[in-house]
Amino acid sequence: MARTPVGEAKALYESGRYAEAEAEARAVARSRPRGDEYAAVALNIAALATGAQGRHAEALATYDEALAAFRRRFGADHWLTLKLRSDRAQQMTSLGRHAECEAECAAVAEAAGRGTGPEMSLLAAAARNGLVFALNGQGRHQEAEVLAREALAGHPERDRACLVLRLGLARSLNGQARYENALTEAQGADRQYRALPESQRHPDTGAVELALATALSGLGRALDARLQAAAAHDACLASFGRDHRRTVEARTLLEHLDGTRP
């Protein structure tokens, strides 16, 4: 991939340079003929990079364009097309469209479960992560916990997929006010995050600190919670911008903590 027409856009995205990645990917997509493989992949990178800048509605529109291109180029049942469907669905959660995300991720997880090979295993984990997030977003935290634990049991690799599932589990526990358990999971996720290669950390910037802050706040440790929430907000603001859903969530938690201080 590094020596292909999308190599530069991919490298920019992986280094967290999202605006540059988006511009490069959109330029590549415009320069390639309709139906070209690299035009489709460029649209995918553009969608990822747009979402990472907090422009979630625009990202979803780009995902729609990319999905049509992937279906033409790879077919509806190819794992790359299914992976794009999972990514697209998870962008819906940033727009509050949790039920739609749930339905789409469930369909992708079912399709992945019928497949074989490492790609399908990773796809199943990604789709189940989307399901966990969608269930949490609807306040169905106990269901989210059960699904997260099942997914983690079926995905023992200590990779990014495991990390995001663990963060989803922490979110479900926070949602049930089981803050000690949530703190334990968030601390484990923190260690796992730090062990990942730097290129894999960028999409989850601030997520661990946010999980820690929520658990600490629930435990009444307001000062520790504020330090973690501020770290989450500053990191997300620098990486994703003020409109990204995680930046907004961290800012909301900070405002709550500041409002409850004596």
C-alpha positions in Angstrom: 0.0 0.0 0.0 2.9 2.4 0.7 3.9 2.6 -2.9 0.4 2.9 -4.4 -1.5 6.1 -5.3 -3.1 6.1 -1.9 0.1 5.4 0.1 0.6 9.1 1.1 -2.9 9.6 2.2 -2.8 6.4 4.3 0.5 7.5 5.9 -0.9 10.9 6.7 -4.0 9.4 8.3 -2.0 7.0 10.4 0.2 9.8 11.6 -2.9 11.7 12.8 -2.6 14.4 10.1 -6.2 14.2 9.3 -6.8 17.4 7.3 -3.8 16.6 5.0 -4.9 13.0 4.7 -8.4 14.1 3.6 -7.1 16.6 1.0 -4.7 14.0 -0.4 -7.3 11.2 -0.5 -9.9 13.4 -2.2 -7.4 14.5 -4.8 -6.5 10.9 -5.6 -10.2 9.9 -5.8 -10.9 12.8 -8.3 -7.9 11.8 -10.4 -8.7 8.2 -10.9 -11.3 6.7 -13.4 -14.7 5.5 -12.1 -14.5 1.9 -10.9 -10.8 2.2 -10.1 -9.6 0.3 -7.0 -7.5 3.2 -5.7 -10.3 5.7 -6.2 -12.5 3.5 -4.0 -9.8 3.2 -1.3 -9.1 6.9 -1.4 -12.8 7.6 -0.7 -12.6 5.3 2.3 -9.5 7.2 3.6 -11.3 10.5 3.0 -14.3 9.3 5.0 -12.1 8.2 7.9 -10.2 11.5 7.9 -13.3 13.6 7.6 -14.9 11.9 10.6 -11.7 12.3 12.6 -12.0 16.0 12.2 -15.5 16.0 13.7 -17.4 16.6 10.5 -19.5 13.6 11.1 -22.4 14.3 8.7 -20.0 15.0 5.8 -18.0 11.9 6.7 -21.2 9.8 6.5 -21.9 11.2 3.0 -18.4 10.3 1.9 -18.9 6.8 3.3 -22.0 6.5 1.2 -20.0 7.4 -1.9 -17.2 5.0 -0.9 -19.7 2.2 -0.2 -21.1 2.4 -3.7 -17.6 2.4 -5.2 -16.6 -0.7 -3.0 -19.7 -2.6 -4.1 -18.9 -1.9 -7.8 -15.2 -2.8 -7.4 -15.1 -5.6 -4.9 -18.7 -6.9 -4.6 -21.2 -6.7 -1.8 -19.9 -9.7 0.1 -16.2 -8.9 0.1 -14.7 -8.4 3.5 -13.5 -4.9 2.5 -17.0 -3.9 1.6 -18.3 -5.3 4.8 -15.6 -3.5 6.8 -16.6 -0.3 5.2 -20.2 -0.9 6.2 -19.1 -1.4 9.8 -17.0 1.9 9.7 -19.9 3.7 8.1 -22.4 2.4 10.7 -20.1 3.5 13.6 -20.0 7.0 12.1 -23.8 7.1 12.7 -23.2 6.9 16.5 -21.5 10.3 16.3 -24.8 11.7 14.9 -26.9 10.0 17.5 -28.3 7.4 15.1 -27.6 4.5 17.5 -30.5 2.2 16.4 -29.4 2.4 12.8 -25.8 1.6 13.8 -27.0 -1.3 15.9 -28.9 -2.9 13.0 -26.1 -2.4 10.5 -23.4 -3.7 12.8 -25.5 -6.7 13.7 -25.9 -7.5 10.0 -22.1 -7.2 9.4 -21.3 -9.3 12.4 -23.6 -12.0 11.2 -22.0 -11.9 7.7 -18.5 -12.0 9.2 -19.5 -15.0 11.4 -20.2 -17.0 8.2 -16.7 -16.3 6.8 -13.3 -17.6 7.7 -9.8 -16.3 8.0 -8.1 -13.5 10.0 -9.9 -10.7 8.0 -13.3 -12.0 9.0 -12.2 -12.4 12.6 -11.1 -8.8 12.8 -14.3 -7.7 11.0 -16.4 -9.5 13.5 -14.6 -7.8 16.3 -15.0 -4.4 14.7 -18.7 -4.9 14.0 -19.3 -6.1 17.6 -17.5 -3.0 18.9 -20.0 -0.9 16.9 -22.8 -2.9 18.4 -21.5 -2.3 21.9 -21.2 1.4 21.3 -24.7 1.6 19.8 -26.2 -0.3 22.8 -24.4 2.0 25.2 -25.7 5.0 23.3 -29.3 3.7 23.8 -28.7 3.2 27.5 -28.8 -0.6 27.2 -25.7 -1.0 29.3 -26.3 -4.5 30.6 -26.7 -5.8 27.0 -23.6 -3.9 26.0 -21.6 -5.5 28.8 -22.7 -9.0 27.9 -21.8 -8.5 24.2 -18.5 -6.8 25.0 -17.4 -9.7 27.3 -18.5 -12.3 24.7 -16.5 -10.4 22.0 -13.4 -10.2 24.1 -13.6 -13.9 24.9 -13.6 -14.6 21.2 -10.8 -12.2 20.4 -7.8 -12.9 22.6 -5.3 -10.9 20.6 -4.0 -7.8 22.4 -4.6 -5.6 19.4 -6.5 -2.4 18.7 -9.8 -4.3 18.3 -9.3 -5.7 21.8 -8.6 -2.2 23.1 -11.8 -0.7 21.7 -13.9 -3.6 23.0 -12.4 -3.1 26.4 -13.2 0.6 26.3 -16.8 -0.3 25.3 -17.0 -2.6 28.3 -15.7 0.2 30.6 -18.4 2.5 29.2 -21.1 -0.2 29.8 -19.9 -0.5 33.4 -19.9 3.2 33.9 -23.4 3.3 32.6 -24.5 0.8 35.3 -22.7 2.9 38.0 -20.3 0.0 38.6 -17.5 2.5 38.8 -14.8 0.3 40.5 -15.2 -2.3 37.8 -15.1 0.4 35.2 -12.0 1.9 36.6 -10.3 -1.5 36.6 -11.2 -2.0 32.9 -10.1 1.5 32.0 -6.8 1.1 33.7 -6.2 -2.2 31.8 -7.2 -0.4 28.6 -4.6 2.3 29.4 -1.8 -0.2 29.7 -3.0 -1.9 26.5 -3.2 1.5 24.6 0.4 2.4 25.6 1.6 -1.0 24.3 0.2 -0.4 20.8 2.4 1.0 18.0 2.1 4.7 17.8 0.5 4.5 14.3 -2.4 2.5 15.8 -3.1 4.9 18.8 -4.3 8.0 17.0 -8.0 7.1 16.4 -8.4 6.4 20.1 -6.8 9.5 21.4 -8.4 10.7 24.6 -10.7 7.6 24.9 -8.9 6.0 27.8 -8.7 9.2 29.7 -12.4 9.8 29.2 -13.2 6.3 30.5 -11.0 6.9 33.5 -12.5 10.3 34.2 -16.0 9.0 34.1 -15.2 6.2 36.6 -13.3 8.5 38.9 -16.1 11.0 38.9 -18.6 8.2 39.8 -16.3 7.2 42.7 -16.3 10.8 44.0 -12.7 11.4 43.2 -13.5 14.8 41.5 -9.9 16.1 41.4 -8.5 13.0 39.8 -11.5 12.9 37.4 -11.0 16.5 36.4 -7.3 15.9 35.6 -8.2 13.0 33.3 -11.1 14.8 31.7 -8.9 17.8 31.0 -6.3 15.6 29.5 -8.9 13.9 27.3 -10.3 17.2 26.2 -7.0 18.8 25.4 -5.8 15.7 23.5 -9.1 15.4 21.5 -9.2 19.1 20.7 -5.6 19.0 19.4 -6.2 15.8 17.4 -9.8 16.0 16.2 -11.1 19.5 16.7 -13.8 21.0 18.9 -16.8 19.3 17.1 -15.6 15.7 17.3 -18.0 13.6 19.4 -15.2 12.6 21.9 -14.1 16.3 22.3 -17.7 17.2 23.0 -18.1 14.4 25.5 -14.9 15.4 27.4 -16.0 19.0 27.4 -19.4 18.1 28.8 -17.8 16.0 31.5 -15.4 18.9 32.4 -18.3 21.3 32.7 -20.2 18.9 34.9 -17.2 18.4 37.2 -16.5 22.2 37.4 -20.2 22.8 38.1 -20.2 20.3 41.0 -17.0 21.6 42.7 -17.6 23.5 46.0 
